[in-house]
Amino acid sequence: MFLSYNSLYSKLQAKTHDTDAATLAAFKQDLNIGLQEAYSRLESEYFYATAADLTVADQASYPRPYCDAQIESIKVTISSVDYIALPFPGSYNQWIALTGGAAASTSDYPTYFYVKRNTYELYPMPATSNYMITLRVKKITKELTEANYTTGTIKTMVNGSTAVVGNTGTAWTTPSVAIAGRFFKIDNDNYWYEISSVTDATNLVLAREFGGTALTAATAAYTIGEGSLLPDAYQHIPVYYALAEYYVGKENLKLAQQYERLWEKGLENLKSYSASAIESCILEEDITIPYAPDWPTGLI
């Protein structure tokens, strides 16, 4: 079951019967800490995306995409064939020894990539411009901050369409609302859809087609909420982390340990679940790993 950020901290307040403003601020912080830990420890496809770039002749270094916390793989597509670049297995000094010098190697077929703080580098450096570079990246996880947004009503939605039309008052372009990237549902439908983009104050676009009952000239209530990248069945587990922290602060070690066990068990179950969903990024049809050239003498 999808749970918005608003639902998560409301759940914490309900479980503890603590609605103090300072406690709520701590709940919100601990929910985000729990989410970050879950993301860092797990390798589910839910946490990955792709980014694209183009080769530039005689250019080895490229900016890292804004959305990545970690580059997992890189491929270069030439004449519909994907060539995989392998992560460089050596140290930074070995990378400099391999790539440095006035006569740096060039080729359209990559062998290695090396990730730096703000850039990634290819070896050999591309010889030709405008070949597609595709990066598989682990997403940067945005801190959740926003309460649910429910202003206005929905006028029109069509089954099989991604378009959502609101009545006057939805105000979806209000800067503080930050609608794009959040999740949307019609309240009497209860299926959540990620929002791809916002066209204007009364029009937005979903990432997937609407599958519910069509609305025409309606005044349907809706909810837009921030949500995590966790699979629906595991949306609740950061609550256990926050409850463990809460009861440590209350010096109730029995309850703190109870929720700590539930938190660890949730992560364990999620890791088992996500392991079966990992998509191999090594070899597929029409993917080639070119022969690695000899490293310079004395490199290893």
Summary of the structure (lengths in Angstrom):
residues: 300
radius of gyration: 23.9
end to end distance: 51.7
largest distance: 74.3
contacts: 883
relative contact order: 0.20
helix: 29%
strand: 27%
